[in-house]
Amino acid sequence: MNANTIAMACHLCGLLGYLANGLGSIFGPLIVWILKKDEMPFVDAHGKEALNFNISVMLYGIALVVVTFLTFGFGMFLTVPLGLGLVVFHVYFAIRAALAANEGEMYRYPFTLRLLK
């Protein structure tokens, strides 16, 4: 497999969280990144970006759950639509990044905490 395909897999593996228990969005890109980061610099860069994005999305989702609990459920009128928007945001930008990786281009996600540098 070439570097573009593996980098694309880093981004698409982030969507596994919707099939698994939610942590798949972290573990999928993490496994791909750990296996290939030392031998493919392109995959290293995309893997870090995918991990940063998926960690950020997870933190935003946790924040929405916390707001819902702190408001004793009344915040659901705000957090449920925001949560659905977060899912659309996550899927859209993960696919966009995967397509960029497949083309051999670097991609920077918006609204992402840069935890791994």
N, C-alpha and C positions, 0 to 999 in steps of 0.2 A: 504494500500500500504506500502511496506517496504522502507527503506531508500535508498537502491540501485536503485530502480525504480524511486524514486523522484529525486535523484541526477542525474540519467540519463536524466530525463526530463529537469533539469536545463540546461544541455548542448544542448539538441535537441531543446529546445524552442528558443535558440539563432538563429536558422535557420529560425525562423518566420519572420525575417526582410526581407527575400526575397519574402515573400507572402504579407506582410503588407507594410507600407511606409518606411521601413528601421529602424524605432525606435523599431519595434517588436523584434529586436535582443537584445535590452537592456531591454525592458519591460517584455518580456517572462521570462527570467531567474530571473529578479528582483522580479516578483510576486511570483514565486515558492519559491525563497529564503526567502522572507519576511514571507511567510505563514508558513514555516517549520524550519527556522533556529534555533529557540529557543528550539524546542523539539527534533531535530535530528542533532547532531554535524557533522555527515558525510555529510548531506545535506548542512549544514552551510559552510563547507570547499569547497565542490564542487560548491555551489552557488556563493561564492566569486570568485573562479577561473573562472567560466563561465562568470560572470559579467566583471571581469578584461579583459578577452580575447575579449569579444564582444565590450567593450568600446575601447580597443586598435585597433581592426579591423576597427571600425567606424572612429577613429581618423586618421588611415592610409588612409582610403578612402577619408576623408575630405582633407587631405594633397595632395592627387593626384588631387582632383578637384581644389584646390587652385593653384597648379603648372600649371594646364591646363589654368586657367584664367590669371595667371601672364604672361604666354607666349603667350597670345592672341590666344590660340588654337593650336599653333604649338607643344606644349608639348604633344598633344594627341598621337603622334607617340610613345611616351614613356609611357604615363600614361594609355592609353587604354590597352595595353598588361599587364602592371603591375596591373591594376584594375582587369582584368580577372584572373590573377594569384592570386590576393588577394581573390577572390571569391573561387577559388579551394582550396587555403590554409585554408580558413575559414571552408568550408564544410568538408574537410578531417580531420582537427584536432578536429572539434566539434564531428564528428562521432567517432573518435578514443577515445576522452575523455568520450563520452557516453558509449562506450563499456567497458572502464576501470571502470567507475562508476558502471555499471551493474555487473561487476565481484567483486565489493567490494574493488577496488584498488583506491588509490589517483592518480591524474593525474595533471601534471604541463604543461601548454601550453608553447610552445617556443615563443620568441619575444613578450612577454606580459608585459605591464606596470602593476606593482603591486600597484594599487590605493587603493583597499580594502584589509586590512590585517586581 
